[in-house]
Amino acid sequence: MVKKKPVKSAKKPAKADVMARAAPQKVAKIEEDKYYQFRKIAVALFGDVSDKISPRFSRLQRSLPTSNIKILLRTYVSTMIMVSILSAIASALIFLIIGIFFKLDAMLVLLLMTVGSLAVASTVFALSYSYPFVETSRRRADIEANLPFAIVHMSSVAGSGAPPNTMFKVMAKFKEYGEIAKEAAKISRNIEFFGLDEITAIKDVMAKTPSHHFRDLLTGILTTIQTGGSLKSYMQDQSTKSMFEYRLNRERYSQTLSTYADIYTAVLIAAPLLFIVILSILSVIGGQMFGMPINSLMNIGIFVLIPILNTLFLLFIHLTQPKM
């Protein structure tokens, strides 16, 4: 009697398992979060409170994805509450130590602990709340500053006949483009590691990018792919258009700077010189102005007022320069 050998199962491993085994380090790197335990404790302690007050943070919920903060609103609000409470406790202890060290009155120490800890907690909560909005603005400015040059580069890659996935993969390697490289890396990651098609991968980034200019570019790329148009022609058109707008904006800004230069010369060079000359003459005569000695007014003008005005003017120039 011939014994039959057991037949081994010919079942092939799932594609996801093969990808996970092929690149375990890369997948782990994507999911790494060094504050996970802290956030876990915050959700465990204040998750219920966060659920009750989260509807009041609708603007914050919209800002979290665009700021590239990869946590849920419930987790972020819980973390805000926990950090504020910890900062209040720490500040109260610091005020207590200060009161004991300087031997202050007990009521004064209690008042400092109460008011000071509330002020610190409120400040920390406000800063935590505003952080996603600040980060969104920073990412938007970074994208729009680098976008014209990134489009030229993308146009060159598309002109070689490379598919959209290759175009984004190449852009992700150039860190000089800042947030644009990160956005391109997300699209490439969605396709290569998560198995999404190009259309879905682009749509995912479109929904979260903070720059409407970059969103319009991705919308055009998406439309070109869906309609079977020429990506090469589209990117060349966008490259020409973006560089034209960039040069136009810079030319306008140069004309504006010439006007600012005239204002600076009149207000922050001529006027301070006239101010110092007049005060120098008055200091010889003697007397007071605005209830202060002339020499004191000169010192305040030279060492306080003029530096502050120059700093404010530089800040104004920085804030008014075009983003792209």
C-alpha positions as CSV (number, residue, x, y, z in Angstrom):
1,M,0.0,0.0,0.0
2,V,1.5,3.3,-1.1
3,K,1.3,6.1,1.4
4,K,0.3,9.5,0.1
5,K,2.5,12.4,1.0
6,P,0.7,15.3,2.6
7,V,0.1,18.1,0.1
8,K,1.5,21.4,1.2
9,S,-0.7,24.4,1.0
10,A,0.2,26.6,-2.0
11,K,-1.4,29.7,-0.5
12,K,0.5,32.8,-1.3
13,P,1.1,35.4,1.3
14,A,-1.0,38.5,1.0
15,K,0.4,41.5,-0.8
16,A,0.2,43.7,2.3
17,D,2.1,41.1,4.3
18,V,4.9,41.0,1.6
19,M,5.1,44.9,1.6
20,A,5.2,45.0,5.4
21,R,8.0,42.4,5.6
22,A,9.9,44.1,2.7
23,A,10.0,47.5,4.3
24,P,9.3,47.1,8.0
25,Q,11.7,49.8,9.0
26,K,10.1,52.4,6.7
27,V,6.6,51.7,7.9
28,A,7.7,51.9,11.5
29,K,9.4,55.2,10.8
30,I,6.1,56.6,9.4
31,E,4.1,55.5,12.5
32,E,6.8,56.6,15.0
33,D,5.5,59.1,17.7
34,K,7.7,59.9,20.7
35,Y,4.9,61.6,22.5
36,Y,2.5,58.7,22.2
37,Q,2.5,57.7,25.9
38,F,2.0,61.3,27.0
39,R,-1.0,61.7,24.7
40,K,-2.3,58.4,25.8
41,I,-2.3,59.5,29.4
42,A,-3.9,62.8,28.5
43,V,-6.8,61.1,26.6
44,A,-7.3,58.6,29.5
45,L,-7.6,61.5,32.0
46,F,-9.4,64.2,30.0
47,G,-10.9,62.3,27.0
48,D,-14.5,62.7,28.4
49,V,-14.0,66.4,29.0
50,S,-12.6,66.8,25.5
51,D,-15.6,65.1,24.0
52,K,-17.9,67.6,25.6
53,I,-16.0,70.8,24.6
54,S,-14.7,69.6,21.2
55,P,-17.7,71.0,19.2
56,R,-16.5,74.5,20.2
57,F,-13.2,73.9,18.5
58,S,-14.4,73.5,14.9
59,R,-11.8,76.0,13.6
60,L,-9.1,74.0,15.3
61,Q,-10.4,70.8,13.8
62,R,-10.1,72.2,10.3
63,S,-6.6,73.5,11.0
64,L,-5.1,70.3,12.4
65,P,-4.8,68.5,9.0
66,T,-3.4,71.6,7.2
67,S,-0.8,72.1,9.9
68,N,0.5,68.5,9.4
69,I,-0.3,67.6,13.0
70,K,-1.2,64.0,12.7
71,I,-3.5,63.5,15.7
72,L,-7.2,63.6,16.3
73,L,-9.0,66.7,17.7
74,R,-10.0,64.7,20.8
75,T,-6.3,63.9,21.5
76,Y,-5.1,67.4,20.8
77,V,-7.7,69.0,23.1
78,S,-7.0,66.5,25.9
79,T,-3.2,67.3,25.5
80,M,-4.0,71.0,25.7
81,I,-5.9,70.5,29.0
82,M,-3.2,68.3,30.5
83,V,-0.3,70.6,29.6
84,S,-2.2,73.6,31.0
85,I,-2.9,71.9,34.3
86,L,0.7,70.7,34.6
87,S,2.0,74.2,33.9
88,A,-0.4,75.6,36.5
89,I,0.9,73.1,39.1
90,A,4.5,73.8,38.2
91,S,4.1,77.6,38.4
92,A,2.2,77.4,41.7
93,L,5.2,75.4,43.2
94,I,7.6,78.0,41.8
95,F,5.7,80.9,43.4
96,L,5.5,78.9,46.6
97,I,9.3,78.4,46.6
98,I,9.9,82.1,45.9
99,G,7.5,83.1,48.7
100,I,9.3,80.8,51.2
101,F,12.8,81.9,50.0
102,F,12.0,85.7,50.4
103,K,9.8,85.1,53.5
104,L,6.7,86.8,52.0
105,D,3.4,87.1,53.7
106,A,1.3,83.9,53.5
107,M,-1.7,85.7,51.9
108,L,0.6,87.3,49.3
109,V,2.1,84.0,48.5
110,L,-1.4,82.4,48.2
111,L,-2.5,85.3,45.9
112,L,0.6,84.9,43.7
113,M,0.1,81.1,43.5
114,T,-3.5,81.5,42.5
115,V,-3.3,84.4,40.1
116,G,0.1,83.4,38.7
117,S,-0.8,79.7,38.1
118,L,-4.1,80.8,36.4
119,A,-2.2,83.3,34.2
120,V,0.4,80.7,33.2
121,A,-2.2,78.0,32.5
122,S,-4.3,80.4,30.4
123,T,-1.2,81.5,28.4
124,V,-0.1,77.9,27.8
125,F,-3.7,76.9,26.7
126,A,-3.8,79.9,24.3
127,L,-0.4,79.1,22.8
128,S,-1.4,75.4,22.4
129,Y,-4.6,76.5,20.7
130,S,-2.9,78.9,18.3
131,Y,0.0,76.6,17.4
132,P,-1.8,74.7,14.6
133,F,-2.9,78.0,13.0
134,V,0.7,79.4,13.2
135,E,2.1,76.2,11.7
136,T,-0.5,76.3,9.0
137,S,0.5,79.8,8.1
138,R,4.2,78.9,8.1
139,R,3.6,75.9,5.8
140,R,1.5,78.0,3.5
141,A,4.2,80.7,3.2
142,D,6.9,78.1,2.7
143,I,4.9,76.4,-0.1
144,E,4.0,79.6,-1.9
145,A,7.6,80.9,-1.7
146,N,9.0,77.8,-3.4
147,L,6.1,77.0,-5.7
148,P,7.3,78.8,-8.9
149,F,10.7,77.0,-8.8
150,A,9.1,73.7,-7.9
151,I,6.7,73.9,-10.9
152,V,9.7,74.5,-13.2
153,H,11.4,71.4,-11.8
154,M,8.2,69.4,-12.1
155,S,7.7,70.6,-15.7
156,S,11.2,69.3,-16.5
157,V,10.5,65.9,-15.0
158,A,7.1,65.7,-16.8
159,G,8.8,66.8,-20.0
160,S,10.9,63.6,-20.0
161,G,7.7,61.5,-20.2
162,A,7.8,60.3,-16.6
163,P,4.5,59.4,-15.0
164,P,3.0,61.5,-12.2
165,N,4.2,59.1,-9.5
166,T,7.8,59.5,-10.7
167,M,7.4,63.3,-10.8
168,F,6.3,63.5,-7.2
169,K,8.9,60.9,-6.1
170,V,11.7,63.0,-7.7
171,M,10.4,66.2,-6.0
172,A,10.3,64.5,-2.6
173,K,14.1,64.0,-2.8
174,F,14.8,67.8,-3.1
175,K,14.6,69.1,0.5
176,E,15.3,72.6,-0.8
177,Y,11.7,72.9,-1.7
178,G,10.7,72.6,2.0
179,E,7.0,71.8,2.5
180,I,6.5,71.1,-1.2
181,A,8.9,68.2,-0.9
182,K,7.0,66.9,2.1
183,E,3.7,67.1,0.2
184,A,5.2,65.3,-2.8
185,A,6.6,62.6,-0.4
186,K,3.1,62.1,0.9
187,I,1.7,61.4,-2.5
188,S,4.6,59.0,-3.3
189,R,4.1,57.3,0.0
190,N,0.4,56.9,-0.5
191,I,1.0,55.2,-3.9
192,E,4.0,53.0,-3.0
193,F,3.4,51.9,0.6
194,F,-0.4,52.3,1.0
195,G,-1.3,51.0,-2.5
196,L,-3.5,53.9,-3.5
197,D,-3.9,54.9,-7.1
198,E,-2.5,58.2,-8.3
199,I,-5.9,60.0,-8.3
200,T,-6.8,59.0,-4.7
201,A,-3.3,59.8,-3.5
202,I,-3.4,63.3,-5.0
203,K,-6.9,63.9,-3.7
204,D,-5.7,63.0,-0.1
205,V,-3.0,65.7,-0.2
206,M,-5.2,68.2,-1.9
207,A,-7.6,68.0,1.0
208,K,-4.9,68.8,3.6
209,T,-2.5,71.2,1.9
210,P,-2.7,74.8,3.4
211,S,-1.8,76.5,0.1
212,H,-4.7,77.2,-2.3
213,H,-2.1,77.8,-5.1
214,F,-0.6,74.3,-4.6
215,R,-4.1,72.9,-4.4
216,D,-5.0,74.5,-7.7
217,L,-1.9,72.9,-9.3
218,L,-2.8,69.5,-7.9
219,T,-6.4,70.0,-9.2
220,G,-5.0,70.7,-12.7
221,I,-2.7,67.6,-12.6
222,L,-5.6,65.5,-11.4
223,T,-7.9,66.7,-14.1
224,T,-5.2,66.1,-16.7
225,I,-4.8,62.5,-15.5
226,Q,-8.5,61.8,-15.5
227,T,-9.2,63.3,-18.9
228,G,-6.1,61.7,-20.5
229,G,-4.5,65.0,-21.4
230,S,-0.9,65.7,-21.8
231,L,0.8,66.3,-18.4
232,K,3.9,67.6,-20.2
233,S,1.9,70.4,-21.9
234,Y,0.0,71.3,-18.7
235,M,3.1,71.5,-16.6
236,Q,4.9,73.6,-19.2
237,D,2.0,76.0,-19.3
238,Q,2.0,76.2,-15.5
239,S,5.7,76.8,-15.4
240,T,5.5,79.7,-17.8
241,K,2.6,81.2,-15.9
242,S,4.1,80.8,-12.5
243,M,7.5,82.4,-13.4
244,F,5.7,85.3,-15.2
245,E,3.6,85.9,-12.0
246,Y,6.8,85.6,-9.9
247,R,8.7,88.2,-11.9
248,L,5.7,90.5,-12.0
249,N,5.2,90.3,-8.2
250,R,8.9,91.0,-7.7
251,E,8.9,94.0,-10.0
252,R,5.9,95.4,-8.2
253,Y,7.6,94.8,-4.8
254,S,10.7,96.6,-6.1
255,Q,8.7,99.7,-6.9
256,T,7.0,99.5,-3.5
257,L,10.4,99.2,-1.8
258,S,11.6,102.4,-3.5
259,T,8.6,104.2,-1.9
260,Y,9.4,102.6,1.5
261,A,13.0,103.8,1.1
262,D,11.8,107.4,0.6
263,I,9.6,107.1,3.7
264,Y,12.5,105.6,5.7
265,T,14.8,108.4,4.7
266,A,12.3,111.1,5.7
267,V,11.0,109.5,9.0
268,L,13.9,107.5,10.3
269,I,17.0,109.4,9.1
270,A,16.2,113.1,8.5
271,A,13.7,113.4,11.4
272,P,15.9,111.9,14.1
273,L,18.8,114.0,13.0
274,L,16.7,117.1,13.2
275,F,15.4,116.0,16.6
276,I,19.0,115.5,17.9
277,V,20.2,118.8,16.6
278,I,17.3,120.7,18.2
279,L,17.8,118.9,21.5
280,S,21.5,119.6,21.4
281,I,20.8,123.3,21.0
282,L,18.3,123.3,23.8
283,S,20.7,121.4,26.1
284,V,23.1,124.3,25.8
285,I,20.3,126.8,26.8
286,G,19.1,124.5,29.6
287,G,15.7,123.8,30.9
288,Q,13.2,121.0,30.6
289,M,10.8,119.6,28.1
290,F,7.8,117.5,28.9
291,G,8.9,117.7,32.6
292,M,12.2,115.9,31.8
293,P,15.8,117.2,31.4
294,I,17.0,117.7,27.8
295,N,19.8,115.2,28.2
296,S,17.4,112.5,29.3
297,L,15.2,113.1,26.3
298,M,18.2,112.8,24.0
299,N,19.2,109.5,25.6
300,I,15.7,108.1,25.3
301,G,15.4,109.2,21.7
302,I,18.8,107.8,20.7
303,F,18.9,104.5,22.7
304,V,15.2,103.7,22.8
305,L,12.9,105.4,20.3
306,I,15.1,105.2,17.2
307,P,16.0,101.5,17.6
308,I,12.4,100.6,18.2
309,L,11.2,102.5,15.1
310,N,13.9,100.8,13.0
311,T,12.9,97.4,14.3
312,L,9.2,98.1,13.6
313,F,10.1,99.2,10.1
314,L,12.1,96.1,9.4
315,L,9.3,94.0,10.7
316,F,6.9,95.8,8.4
317,I,9.1,95.2,5.4
318,H,9.3,91.5,6.3
319,L,5.5,91.1,6.6
320,T,4.7,93.0,3.4
321,Q,7.1,91.1,1.1
322,P,5.3,88.9,-1.5
323,K,5.1,85.2,-0.7
324,M,5.6,84.1,-4.3
